[in-house]
Amino acid sequence: MIEQLKPCPFCGSEDIYETYSQEYALGTKNPEIFCNSCKAIFSIEDDSPYMNCEEDYAYRRVKTIEAWNRRSENERPDEWAQIGLEG
Ligand SMILES: [Zn+2]
């Protein structure tokens, strides 16, 4: 079961959304977590054991949320494979 998202590790906001980016060339979806307050975009680079797109997405979505929540609870910079900051 998917855990609830913890507050943004950067700004503490709870104005957080799950989203994804689509990689059309590969036919895959990459799960992302977006903070509407500080505009952080969080995703992980994590190989999944699934070749099927939907199973792959579900697996990496869980991993992304787990990594976000760990980051929210304590400082673990090495957990972050990609951080986008805009604005
Ligand atoms: Zn934030």
PDB file of the backbone (N, CA, C, O) and the ligand in Angstrom, with CONECT records:
HET     ZN  A 101       1
ATOM      1  N   MET A   1       0.845  -1.197   0.000  1.00  0.00           N
ATOM      2  CA  MET A   1       0.000   0.000   0.000  1.00  0.00           C
ATOM      3  C   MET A   1       0.878   1.244   0.000  1.00  0.00           C
ATOM      4  O   MET A   1       1.916   1.294   0.660  1.00  0.00           O
ATOM      5  N   ILE A   2       0.446   2.226  -0.741  1.00  0.00           N
ATOM      6  CA  ILE A   2       1.206   3.469  -0.860  1.00  0.00           C
ATOM      7  C   ILE A   2       1.085   4.266   0.430  1.00  0.00           C
ATOM      8  O   ILE A   2      -0.009   4.463   0.960  1.00  0.00           O
ATOM      9  N   GLU A   3       2.231   4.719   0.920  1.00  0.00           N
ATOM     10  CA  GLU A   3       2.223   5.595   2.083  1.00  0.00           C
ATOM     11  C   GLU A   3       1.748   6.988   1.678  1.00  0.00           C
ATOM     12  O   GLU A   3       1.845   7.385   0.517  1.00  0.00           O
ATOM     13  N   GLN A   4       1.242   7.704   2.647  1.00  0.00           N
ATOM     14  CA  GLN A   4       0.906   9.099   2.397  1.00  0.00           C
ATOM     15  C   GLN A   4       2.185   9.920   2.319  1.00  0.00           C
ATOM     16  O   GLN A   4       3.157   9.655   3.026  1.00  0.00           O
ATOM     17  N   LEU A   5       2.166  10.906   1.456  1.00  0.00           N
ATOM     18  CA  LEU A   5       3.345  11.756   1.293  1.00  0.00           C
ATOM     19  C   LEU A   5       3.547  12.642   2.508  1.00  0.00           C
ATOM     20  O   LEU A   5       2.610  13.271   3.001  1.00  0.00           O
ATOM     21  N   LYS A   6       4.776  12.681   2.979  1.00  0.00           N
ATOM     22  CA  LYS A   6       5.121  13.567   4.082  1.00  0.00           C
ATOM     23  C   LYS A   6       5.399  14.969   3.536  1.00  0.00           C
ATOM     24  O   LYS A   6       5.558  15.145   2.328  1.00  0.00           O
ATOM     25  N   PRO A   7       5.457  15.973   4.433  1.00  0.00           N
ATOM     26  CA  PRO A   7       5.664  17.352   3.970  1.00  0.00           C
ATOM     27  C   PRO A   7       6.962  17.501   3.182  1.00  0.00           C
ATOM     28  O   PRO A   7       7.892  16.706   3.323  1.00  0.00           O
ATOM     29  N   CYS A   8       6.998  18.537   2.353  1.00  0.00           N
ATOM     30  CA  CYS A   8       8.166  18.818   1.520  1.00  0.00           C
ATOM     31  C   CYS A   8       9.420  18.950   2.389  1.00  0.00           C
ATOM     32  O   CYS A   8       9.423  19.722   3.348  1.00  0.00           O
ATOM     33  N   PRO A   9      10.485  18.207   2.065  1.00  0.00           N
ATOM     34  CA  PRO A   9      11.712  18.284   2.867  1.00  0.00           C
ATOM     35  C   PRO A   9      12.447  19.614   2.721  1.00  0.00           C
ATOM     36  O   PRO A   9      13.319  19.934   3.530  1.00  0.00           O
ATOM     37  N   PHE A  10      12.102  20.388   1.697  1.00  0.00           N
ATOM     38  CA  PHE A  10      12.749  21.682   1.507  1.00  0.00           C
ATOM     39  C   PHE A  10      12.058  22.786   2.291  1.00  0.00           C
ATOM     40  O   PHE A  10      12.708  23.567   2.987  1.00  0.00           O
ATOM     41  N   CYS A  11      10.746  22.846   2.175  1.00  0.00           N
ATOM     42  CA  CYS A  11      10.042  24.013   2.703  1.00  0.00           C
ATOM     43  C   CYS A  11       8.970  23.644   3.727  1.00  0.00           C
ATOM     44  O   CYS A  11       8.374  24.529   4.340  1.00  0.00           O
ATOM     45  N   GLY A  12       8.720  22.359   3.920  1.00  0.00           N
ATOM     46  CA  GLY A  12       7.744  21.938   4.900  1.00  0.00           C
ATOM     47  C   GLY A  12       6.298  22.016   4.442  1.00  0.00           C
ATOM     48  O   GLY A  12       5.384  21.713   5.209  1.00  0.00           O
ATOM     49  N   SER A  13       6.088  22.416   3.203  1.00  0.00           N
ATOM     50  CA  SER A  13       4.733  22.542   2.680  1.00  0.00           C
ATOM     51  C   SER A  13       4.069  21.174   2.528  1.00  0.00           C
ATOM     52  O   SER A  13       4.734  20.169   2.274  1.00  0.00           O
ATOM     53  N   GLU A  14       2.750  21.157   2.689  1.00  0.00           N
ATOM     54  CA  GLU A  14       1.993  19.934   2.417  1.00  0.00           C
ATOM     55  C   GLU A  14       1.234  20.042   1.101  1.00  0.00           C
ATOM     56  O   GLU A  14       0.389  19.205   0.784  1.00  0.00           O
ATOM     57  N   ASP A  15       1.549  21.086   0.340  1.00  0.00           N
ATOM     58  CA  ASP A  15       0.912  21.312  -0.960  1.00  0.00           C
ATOM     59  C   ASP A  15       1.712  20.537  -2.017  1.00  0.00           C
ATOM     60  O   ASP A  15       2.452  21.113  -2.814  1.00  0.00           O
ATOM     61  N   ILE A  16       1.534  19.223  -1.992  1.00  0.00           N
ATOM     62  CA  ILE A  16       2.383  18.307  -2.747  1.00  0.00           C
ATOM     63  C   ILE A  16       1.516  17.456  -3.670  1.00  0.00           C
ATOM     64  O   ILE A  16       0.422  17.023  -3.309  1.00  0.00           O
ATOM     65  N   TYR A  17       2.031  17.237  -4.849  1.00  0.00           N
ATOM     66  CA  TYR A  17       1.293  16.458  -5.825  1.00  0.00           C
ATOM     67  C   TYR A  17       2.153  15.324  -6.346  1.00  0.00           C
ATOM     68  O   TYR A  17       3.372  15.446  -6.468  1.00  0.00           O
ATOM     69  N   GLU A  18       1.490  14.216  -6.649  1.00  0.00           N
ATOM     70  CA  GLU A  18       2.126  13.165  -7.421  1.00  0.00           C
ATOM     71  C   GLU A  18       1.896  13.442  -8.888  1.00  0.00           C
ATOM     72  O   GLU A  18       0.785  13.775  -9.300  1.00  0.00           O
ATOM     73  N   THR A  19       2.931  13.305  -9.664  1.00  0.00           N
ATOM     74  CA  THR A  19       2.779  13.458 -11.095  1.00  0.00           C
ATOM     75  C   THR A  19       3.736  12.484 -11.778  1.00  0.00           C
ATOM     76  O   THR A  19       4.324  11.618 -11.131  1.00  0.00           O
ATOM     77  N   TYR A  20       3.882  12.636 -13.070  1.00  0.00           N
ATOM     78  CA  TYR A  20       4.854  11.800 -13.774  1.00  0.00           C
ATOM     79  C   TYR A  20       5.242  12.487 -15.068  1.00  0.00           C
ATOM     80  O   TYR A  20       4.509  13.315 -15.608  1.00  0.00           O
ATOM     81  N   SER A  21       6.406  12.121 -15.541  1.00  0.00           N
ATOM     82  CA  SER A  21       6.827  12.570 -16.860  1.00  0.00           C
ATOM     83  C   SER A  21       6.768  11.373 -17.794  1.00  0.00           C
ATOM     84  O   SER A  21       7.074  10.244 -17.409  1.00  0.00           O
ATOM     85  N   GLN A  22       6.375  11.640 -19.005  1.00  0.00           N
ATOM     86  CA  GLN A  22       6.215  10.569 -19.982  1.00  0.00           C
ATOM     87  C   GLN A  22       7.433  10.556 -20.902  1.00  0.00           C
ATOM     88  O   GLN A  22       7.833  11.580 -21.455  1.00  0.00           O
ATOM     89  N   GLU A  23       7.996   9.386 -21.043  1.00  0.00           N
ATOM     90  CA  GLU A  23       9.106   9.234 -21.980  1.00  0.00           C
ATOM     91  C   GLU A  23       8.569   8.479 -23.188  1.00  0.00           C
ATOM     92  O   GLU A  23       8.529   7.249 -23.217  1.00  0.00           O
ATOM     93  N   TYR A  24       8.162   9.252 -24.175  1.00  0.00           N
ATOM     94  CA  TYR A  24       7.458   8.660 -25.308  1.00  0.00           C
ATOM     95  C   TYR A  24       8.346   7.709 -26.101  1.00  0.00           C
ATOM     96  O   TYR A  24       7.892   6.680 -26.602  1.00  0.00           O
ATOM     97  N   ALA A  25       9.619   8.076 -26.204  1.00  0.00           N
ATOM     98  CA  ALA A  25      10.519   7.240 -27.000  1.00  0.00           C
ATOM     99  C   ALA A  25      10.655   5.848 -26.397  1.00  0.00           C
ATOM    100  O   ALA A  25      10.773   4.851 -27.111  1.00  0.00           O
ATOM    101  N   LEU A  26      10.634   5.802 -25.071  1.00  0.00           N
ATOM    102  CA  LEU A  26      10.805   4.528 -24.385  1.00  0.00           C
ATOM    103  C   LEU A  26       9.466   3.879 -24.036  1.00  0.00           C
ATOM    104  O   LEU A  26       9.410   2.701 -23.683  1.00  0.00           O
ATOM    105  N   GLY A  27       8.404   4.651 -24.139  1.00  0.00           N
ATOM    106  CA  GLY A  27       7.095   4.119 -23.786  1.00  0.00           C
ATOM    107  C   GLY A  27       6.943   3.912 -22.303  1.00  0.00           C
ATOM    108  O   GLY A  27       6.198   3.032 -21.871  1.00  0.00           O
ATOM    109  N   THR A  28       7.653   4.724 -21.497  1.00  0.00           N
ATOM    110  CA  THR A  28       7.586   4.560 -20.050  1.00  0.00           C
ATOM    111  C   THR A  28       7.115   5.850 -19.386  1.00  0.00           C
ATOM    112  O   THR A  28       7.185   6.930 -19.973  1.00  0.00           O
ATOM    113  N   LYS A  29       6.647   5.718 -18.181  1.00  0.00           N
ATOM    114  CA  LYS A  29       6.285   6.858 -17.349  1.00  0.00           C
ATOM    115  C   LYS A  29       7.224   6.898 -16.156  1.00  0.00           C
ATOM    116  O   LYS A  29       7.510   5.872 -15.541  1.00  0.00           O
ATOM    117  N   ASN A  30       7.702   8.098 -15.836  1.00  0.00           N
ATOM    118  CA  ASN A  30       8.623   8.258 -14.721  1.00  0.00           C
ATOM    119  C   ASN A  30       7.918   9.005 -13.596  1.00  0.00           C
ATOM    120  O   ASN A  30       7.578  10.178 -13.757  1.00  0.00           O
ATOM    121  N   PRO A  31       7.690   8.348 -12.457  1.00  0.00           N
ATOM    122  CA  PRO A  31       6.955   8.993 -11.372  1.00  0.00           C
ATOM    123  C   PRO A  31       7.734  10.167 -10.787  1.00  0.00           C
ATOM    124  O   PRO A  31       8.956  10.110 -10.649  1.00  0.00           O
ATOM    125  N   GLU A  32       7.008  11.232 -10.446  1.00  0.00           N
ATOM    126  CA  GLU A  32       7.620  12.419  -9.851  1.00  0.00           C
ATOM    127  C   GLU A  32       6.727  12.937  -8.736  1.00  0.00           C
ATOM    128  O   GLU A  32       5.515  12.722  -8.739  1.00  0.00           O
ATOM    129  N   ILE A  33       7.346  13.622  -7.783  1.00  0.00           N
ATOM    130  CA  ILE A  33       6.606  14.319  -6.740  1.00  0.00           C
ATOM    131  C   ILE A  33       6.937  15.794  -6.870  1.00  0.00           C
ATOM    132  O   ILE A  33       8.102  16.178  -6.974  1.00  0.00           O
ATOM    133  N   PHE A  34       5.900  16.610  -6.864  1.00  0.00           N
ATOM    134  CA  PHE A  34       6.039  18.038  -7.127  1.00  0.00           C
ATOM    135  C   PHE A  34       5.521  18.837  -5.940  1.00  0.00           C
ATOM    136  O   PHE A  34       4.411  18.607  -5.460  1.00  0.00           O
ATOM    137  N   CYS A  35       6.346  19.789  -5.468  1.00  0.00           N
ATOM    138  CA  CYS A  35       5.929  20.686  -4.397  1.00  0.00           C
ATOM    139  C   CYS A  35       5.450  21.985  -5.015  1.00  0.00           C
ATOM    140  O   CYS A  35       6.208  22.675  -5.697  1.00  0.00           O
ATOM    141  N   ASN A  36       4.194  22.313  -4.775  1.00  0.00           N
ATOM    142  CA  ASN A  36       3.612  23.510  -5.379  1.00  0.00           C
ATOM    143  C   ASN A  36       4.065  24.776  -4.672  1.00  0.00           C
ATOM    144  O   ASN A  36       3.815  25.880  -5.157  1.00  0.00           O
ATOM    145  N   SER A  37       4.725  24.630  -3.535  1.00  0.00           N
ATOM    146  CA  SER A  37       5.168  25.792  -2.781  1.00  0.00           C
ATOM    147  C   SER A  37       6.557  26.250  -3.231  1.00  0.00           C
ATOM    148  O   SER A  37       6.735  27.412  -3.594  1.00  0.00           O
ATOM    149  N   CYS A  38       7.535  25.351  -3.210  1.00  0.00           N
ATOM    150  CA  CYS A  38       8.902  25.733  -3.589  1.00  0.00           C
ATOM    151  C   CYS A  38       9.278  25.208  -4.968  1.00  0.00           C
ATOM    152  O   CYS A  38      10.400  25.412  -5.431  1.00  0.00           O
ATOM    153  N   LYS A  39       8.333  24.529  -5.627  1.00  0.00           N
ATOM    154  CA  LYS A  39       8.500  24.071  -7.012  1.00  0.00           C
ATOM    155  C   LYS A  39       9.564  22.995  -7.167  1.00  0.00           C
ATOM    156  O   LYS A  39      10.099  22.800  -8.259  1.00  0.00           O
ATOM    157  N   ALA A  40       9.875  22.294  -6.077  1.00  0.00           N
ATOM    158  CA  ALA A  40      10.810  21.179  -6.188  1.00  0.00           C
ATOM    159  C   ALA A  40      10.143  20.025  -6.926  1.00  0.00           C
ATOM    160  O   ALA A  40       8.968  19.726  -6.710  1.00  0.00           O
ATOM    161  N   ILE A  41      10.904  19.393  -7.789  1.00  0.00           N
ATOM    162  CA  ILE A  41      10.444  18.189  -8.475  1.00  0.00           C
ATOM    163  C   ILE A  41      11.390  17.060  -8.098  1.00  0.00           C
ATOM    164  O   ILE A  41      12.605  17.164  -8.262  1.00  0.00           O
ATOM    165  N   PHE A  42      10.814  15.992  -7.595  1.00  0.00           N
ATOM    166  CA  PHE A  42      11.626  14.882  -7.091  1.00  0.00           C
ATOM    167  C   PHE A  42      11.337  13.618  -7.874  1.00  0.00           C
ATOM    168  O   PHE A  42      10.184  13.234  -8.066  1.00  0.00           O
ATOM    169  N   SER A  43      12.398  12.983  -8.318  1.00  0.00           N
ATOM    170  CA  SER A  43      12.244  11.673  -8.942  1.00  0.00           C
ATOM    171  C   SER A  43      13.495  10.868  -8.640  1.00  0.00           C
ATOM    172  O   SER A  43      14.520  11.427  -8.249  1.00  0.00           O
ATOM    173  N   ILE A  44      13.415   9.587  -8.817  1.00  0.00           N
ATOM    174  CA  ILE A  44      14.577   8.732  -8.583  1.00  0.00           C
ATOM    175  C   ILE A  44      14.909   7.985  -9.859  1.00  0.00           C
ATOM    176  O   ILE A  44      14.055   7.771 -10.720  1.00  0.00           O
ATOM    177  N   GLU A  45      16.161   7.597  -9.959  1.00  0.00           N
ATOM    178  CA  GLU A  45      16.570   6.718 -11.038  1.00  0.00           C
ATOM    179  C   GLU A  45      16.761   5.346 -10.425  1.00  0.00           C
ATOM    180  O   GLU A  45      17.751   5.085  -9.742  1.00  0.00           O
ATOM    181  N   ASP A  46      15.814   4.489 -10.675  1.00  0.00           N
ATOM    182  CA  ASP A  46      15.811   3.194 -10.010  1.00  0.00           C
ATOM    183  C   ASP A  46      15.325   2.141 -10.993  1.00  0.00           C
ATOM    184  O   ASP A  46      14.193   2.199 -11.473  1.00  0.00           O
ATOM    185  N   ASP A  47      16.173   1.202 -11.282  1.00  0.00           N
ATOM    186  CA  ASP A  47      15.773   0.131 -12.188  1.00  0.00           C
ATOM    187  C   ASP A  47      14.741  -0.754 -11.513  1.00  0.00           C
ATOM    188  O   ASP A  47      14.880  -1.100 -10.340  1.00  0.00           O
ATOM    189  N   SER A  48      13.734  -1.109 -12.238  1.00  0.00           N
ATOM    190  CA  SER A  48      12.741  -2.027 -11.714  1.00  0.00           C
ATOM    191  C   SER A  48      12.893  -3.369 -12.417  1.00  0.00           C
ATOM    192  O   SER A  48      13.460  -3.440 -13.507  1.00  0.00           O
ATOM    193  N   PRO A  49      12.394  -4.424 -11.802  1.00  0.00           N
ATOM    194  CA  PRO A  49      12.506  -5.742 -12.423  1.00  0.00           C
ATOM    195  C   PRO A  49      11.422  -6.004 -13.466  1.00  0.00           C
ATOM    196  O   PRO A  49      11.337  -7.103 -14.014  1.00  0.00           O
ATOM    197  N   TYR A  50      10.591  -4.990 -13.740  1.00  0.00           N
ATOM    198  CA  TYR A  50       9.448  -5.207 -14.615  1.00  0.00           C
ATOM    199  C   TYR A  50       9.687  -4.642 -16.003  1.00  0.00           C
ATOM    200  O   TYR A  50      10.218  -3.542 -16.151  1.00  0.00           O
ATOM    201  N   MET A  51       9.306  -5.371 -16.985  1.00  0.00           N
ATOM    202  CA  MET A  51       9.372  -4.889 -18.357  1.00  0.00           C
ATOM    203  C   MET A  51       8.060  -4.234 -18.761  1.00  0.00           C
ATOM    204  O   MET A  51       8.038  -3.345 -19.612  1.00  0.00           O
ATOM    205  N   ASN A  52       6.973  -4.673 -18.152  1.00  0.00           N
ATOM    206  CA  ASN A  52       5.662  -4.104 -18.451  1.00  0.00           C
ATOM    207  C   ASN A  52       5.578  -2.675 -17.940  1.00  0.00           C
ATOM    208  O   ASN A  52       5.965  -2.398 -16.804  1.00  0.00           O
ATOM    209  N   CYS A  53       5.083  -1.777 -18.755  1.00  0.00           N
ATOM    210  CA  CYS A  53       5.091  -0.350 -18.412  1.00  0.00           C
ATOM    211  C   CYS A  53       4.321  -0.065 -17.129  1.00  0.00           C
ATOM    212  O   CYS A  53       4.810   0.667 -16.269  1.00  0.00           O
ATOM    213  N   GLU A  54       3.132  -0.627 -16.987  1.00  0.00           N
ATOM    214  CA  GLU A  54       2.311  -0.311 -15.818  1.00  0.00           C
ATOM    215  C   GLU A  54       2.914  -0.887 -14.540  1.00  0.00           C
ATOM    216  O   GLU A  54       2.901  -0.235 -13.495  1.00  0.00           O
ATOM    217  N   GLU A  55       3.434  -2.091 -14.621  1.00  0.00           N
ATOM    218  CA  GLU A  55       4.079  -2.688 -13.448  1.00  0.00           C
ATOM    219  C   GLU A  55       5.342  -1.922 -13.083  1.00  0.00           C
ATOM    220  O   GLU A  55       5.636  -1.704 -11.908  1.00  0.00           O
ATOM    221  N   ASP A  56       6.081  -1.519 -14.108  1.00  0.00           N
ATOM    222  CA  ASP A  56       7.305  -0.750 -13.891  1.00  0.00           C
ATOM    223  C   ASP A  56       6.980   0.571 -13.207  1.00  0.00           C
ATOM    224  O   ASP A  56       7.657   0.976 -12.263  1.00  0.00           O
ATOM    225  N   TYR A  57       5.936   1.238 -13.692  1.00  0.00           N
ATOM    226  CA  TYR A  57       5.549   2.524 -13.112  1.00  0.00           C
ATOM    227  C   TYR A  57       5.099   2.359 -11.655  1.00  0.00           C
ATOM    228  O   TYR A  57       5.477   3.147 -10.788  1.00  0.00           O
ATOM    229  N   ALA A  58       4.304   1.346 -11.402  1.00  0.00           N
ATOM    230  CA  ALA A  58       3.807   1.113 -10.040  1.00  0.00           C
ATOM    231  C   ALA A  58       4.955   0.852  -9.078  1.00  0.00           C
ATOM    232  O   ALA A  58       4.958   1.344  -7.949  1.00  0.00           O
ATOM    233  N   TYR A  59       5.922   0.081  -9.532  1.00  0.00           N
ATOM    234  CA  TYR A  59       7.080  -0.241  -8.692  1.00  0.00           C
ATOM    235  C   TYR A  59       7.870   1.017  -8.376  1.00  0.00           C
ATOM    236  O   TYR A  59       8.196   1.276  -7.217  1.00  0.00           O
ATOM    237  N   ARG A  60       8.180   1.806  -9.415  1.00  0.00           N
ATOM    238  CA  ARG A  60       9.024   2.978  -9.199  1.00  0.00           C
ATOM    239  C   ARG A  60       8.262   4.099  -8.480  1.00  0.00           C
ATOM    240  O   ARG A  60       8.872   4.954  -7.839  1.00  0.00           O
ATOM    241  N   ARG A  61       6.939   4.093  -8.589  1.00  0.00           N
ATOM    242  CA  ARG A  61       6.138   5.069  -7.849  1.00  0.00           C
ATOM    243  C   ARG A  61       6.281   4.828  -6.343  1.00  0.00           C
ATOM    244  O   ARG A  61       6.453   5.767  -5.565  1.00  0.00           O
ATOM    245  N   VAL A  62       6.207   3.558  -5.950  1.00  0.00           N
ATOM    246  CA  VAL A  62       6.381   3.221  -4.536  1.00  0.00           C
ATOM    247  C   VAL A  62       7.776   3.621  -4.065  1.00  0.00           C
ATOM    248  O   VAL A  62       7.929   4.185  -2.982  1.00  0.00           O
ATOM    249  N   LYS A  63       8.793   3.331  -4.879  1.00  0.00           N
ATOM    250  CA  LYS A  63      10.176   3.656  -4.510  1.00  0.00           C
ATOM    251  C   LYS A  63      10.365   5.170  -4.402  1.00  0.00           C
ATOM    252  O   LYS A  63      11.085   5.647  -3.524  1.00  0.00           O
ATOM    253  N   THR A  64       9.730   5.912  -5.279  1.00  0.00           N
ATOM    254  CA  THR A  64       9.851   7.372  -5.270  1.00  0.00           C
ATOM    255  C   THR A  64       9.231   7.945  -3.998  1.00  0.00           C
ATOM    256  O   THR A  64       9.811   8.820  -3.355  1.00  0.00           O
ATOM    257  N   ILE A  65       8.048   7.445  -3.643  1.00  0.00           N
ATOM    258  CA  ILE A  65       7.368   7.932  -2.445  1.00  0.00           C
ATOM    259  C   ILE A  65       8.161   7.556  -1.196  1.00  0.00           C
ATOM    260  O   ILE A  65       8.278   8.360  -0.271  1.00  0.00           O
ATOM    261  N   GLU A  66       8.705   6.346  -1.162  1.00  0.00           N
ATOM    262  CA  GLU A  66       9.524   5.932  -0.019  1.00  0.00           C
ATOM    263  C   GLU A  66      10.731   6.843   0.143  1.00  0.00           C
ATOM    264  O   GLU A  66      11.074   7.238   1.257  1.00  0.00           O
ATOM    265  N   ALA A  67      11.375   7.177  -0.976  1.00  0.00           N
ATOM    266  CA  ALA A  67      12.570   8.029  -0.925  1.00  0.00           C
ATOM    267  C   ALA A  67      12.199   9.448  -0.478  1.00  0.00           C
ATOM    268  O   ALA A  67      12.920  10.068   0.303  1.00  0.00           O
ATOM    269  N   TRP A  68      11.088   9.945  -0.973  1.00  0.00           N
ATOM    270  CA  TRP A  68      10.606  11.280  -0.568  1.00  0.00           C
ATOM    271  C   TRP A  68      10.353  11.321   0.937  1.00  0.00           C
ATOM    272  O   TRP A  68      10.770  12.259   1.616  1.00  0.00           O
ATOM    273  N   ASN A  69       9.688  10.327   1.441  1.00  0.00           N
ATOM    274  CA  ASN A  69       9.345  10.306   2.861  1.00  0.00           C
ATOM    275  C   ASN A  69      10.584  10.152   3.738  1.00  0.00           C
ATOM    276  O   ASN A  69      10.671  10.766   4.801  1.00  0.00           O
ATOM    277  N   ARG A  70      11.535   9.340   3.304  1.00  0.00           N
ATOM    278  CA  ARG A  70      12.791   9.230   4.050  1.00  0.00           C
ATOM    279  C   ARG A  70      13.500  10.572   4.096  1.00  0.00           C
ATOM    280  O   ARG A  70      14.029  10.980   5.130  1.00  0.00           O
ATOM    281  N   ARG A  71      13.502  11.261   2.940  1.00  0.00           N
ATOM    282  CA  ARG A  71      14.144  12.568   2.860  1.00  0.00           C
ATOM    283  C   ARG A  71      13.450  13.565   3.783  1.00  0.00           C
ATOM    284  O   ARG A  71      14.088  14.414   4.406  1.00  0.00           O
ATOM    285  N   SER A  72      12.132  13.440   3.852  1.00  0.00           N
ATOM    286  CA  SER A  72      11.368  14.364   4.686  1.00  0.00           C
ATOM    287  C   SER A  72      11.685  14.143   6.164  1.00  0.00           C
ATOM    288  O   SER A  72      11.678  15.085   6.956  1.00  0.00           O
ATOM    289  N   GLU A  73      11.957  12.910   6.520  1.00  0.00           N
ATOM    290  CA  GLU A  73      12.182  12.583   7.930  1.00  0.00           C
ATOM    291  C   GLU A  73      13.603  12.896   8.376  1.00  0.00           C
ATOM    292  O   GLU A  73      13.817  13.289   9.523  1.00  0.00           O
ATOM    293  N   ASN A  74      14.563  12.729   7.499  1.00  0.00           N
ATOM    294  CA  ASN A  74      15.939  13.042   7.870  1.00  0.00           C
ATOM    295  C   ASN A  74      16.750  13.348   6.627  1.00  0.00           C
ATOM    296  O   ASN A  74      16.389  12.957   5.517  1.00  0.00           O
ATOM    297  N   GLU A  75      17.850  14.052   6.829  1.00  0.00           N
ATOM    298  CA  GLU A  75      18.662  14.497   5.713  1.00  0.00           C
ATOM    299  C   GLU A  75      19.452  13.329   5.145  1.00  0.00           C
ATOM    300  O   GLU A  75      20.358  12.796   5.786  1.00  0.00           O
ATOM    301  N   ARG A  76      19.093  12.951   3.945  1.00  0.00           N
ATOM    302  CA  ARG A  76      19.806  11.869   3.255  1.00  0.00           C
ATOM    303  C   ARG A  76      20.035  12.285   1.806  1.00  0.00           C
ATOM    304  O   ARG A  76      19.387  11.759   0.901  1.00  0.00           O
ATOM    305  N   PRO A  77      20.958  13.232   1.578  1.00  0.00           N
ATOM    306  CA  PRO A  77      21.119  13.790   0.229  1.00  0.00           C
ATOM    307  C   PRO A  77      21.408  12.741  -0.833  1.00  0.00           C
ATOM    308  O   PRO A  77      21.043  12.921  -1.995  1.00  0.00           O
ATOM    309  N   ASP A  78      22.060  11.642  -0.447  1.00  0.00           N
ATOM    310  CA  ASP A  78      22.412  10.649  -1.454  1.00  0.00           C
ATOM    311  C   ASP A  78      21.196   9.899  -1.987  1.00  0.00           C
ATOM    312  O   ASP A  78      21.279   9.177  -2.981  1.00  0.00           O
ATOM    313  N   GLU A  79      20.072  10.082  -1.313  1.00  0.00           N
ATOM    314  CA  GLU A  79      18.850   9.452  -1.809  1.00  0.00           C
ATOM    315  C   GLU A  79      18.306  10.179  -3.035  1.00  0.00           C
ATOM    316  O   GLU A  79      17.455   9.645  -3.747  1.00  0.00           O
ATOM    317  N   TRP A  80      18.781  11.361  -3.277  1.00  0.00           N
ATOM    318  CA  TRP A  80      18.202  12.189  -4.335  1.00  0.00           C
ATOM    319  C   TRP A  80      19.004  12.048  -5.606  1.00  0.00           C
ATOM    320  O   TRP A  80      20.174  12.423  -5.675  1.00  0.00           O
ATOM    321  N   ALA A  81      18.360  11.509  -6.593  1.00  0.00           N
ATOM    322  CA  ALA A  81      19.035  11.370  -7.875  1.00  0.00           C
ATOM    323  C   ALA A  81      18.815  12.601  -8.743  1.00  0.00           C
ATOM    324  O   ALA A  81      19.610  12.899  -9.635  1.00  0.00           O
ATOM    325  N   GLN A  82      17.740  13.303  -8.474  1.00  0.00           N
ATOM    326  CA  GLN A  82      17.416  14.438  -9.333  1.00  0.00           C
ATOM    327  C   GLN A  82      16.571  15.437  -8.543  1.00  0.00           C
ATOM    328  O   GLN A  82      15.564  15.077  -7.934  1.00  0.00           O
ATOM    329  N   ILE A  83      16.992  16.666  -8.568  1.00  0.00           N
ATOM    330  CA  ILE A  83      16.239  17.717  -7.906  1.00  0.00           C
ATOM    331  C   ILE A  83      16.090  18.871  -8.892  1.00  0.00           C
ATOM    332  O   ILE A  83      17.076  19.353  -9.450  1.00  0.00           O
ATOM    333  N   GLY A  84      14.896  19.293  -9.092  1.00  0.00           N
ATOM    334  CA  GLY A  84      14.668  20.439  -9.968  1.00  0.00           C
ATOM    335  C   GLY A  84      14.092  21.601  -9.161  1.00  0.00           C
ATOM    336  O   GLY A  84      13.110  21.442  -8.436  1.00  0.00           O
ATOM    337  N   LEU A  85      14.697  22.727  -9.292  1.00  0.00           N
ATOM    338  CA  LEU A  85      14.208  23.924  -8.603  1.00  0.00           C
ATOM    339  C   LEU A  85      14.008  25.023  -9.626  1.00  0.00           C
ATOM    340  O   LEU A  85      14.904  25.345 -10.407  1.00  0.00           O
ATOM    341  N   GLU A  86      12.816  25.590  -9.605  1.00  0.00           N
ATOM    342  CA  GLU A  86      12.515  26.670 -10.543  1.00  0.00           C
ATOM    343  C   GLU A  86      11.884  27.819  -9.788  1.00  0.00           C
ATOM    344  O   GLU A  86      11.378  27.652  -8.679  1.00  0.00           O
ATOM    345  N   GLY A  87      11.921  28.960 -10.390  1.00  0.00           N
ATOM    346  CA  GLY A  87      11.262  30.139  -9.800  1.00  0.00           C
ATOM    347  C   GLY A  87      12.078  30.714  -8.707  1.00  0.00           C
ATOM    348  O   GLY A  87      11.682  31.708  -8.098  1.00  0.00           O
TER     349      GLY A  87
HETATM  350 ZN    ZN A 101       8.568  22.579  -0.988  1.00  0.00          ZN2+
END
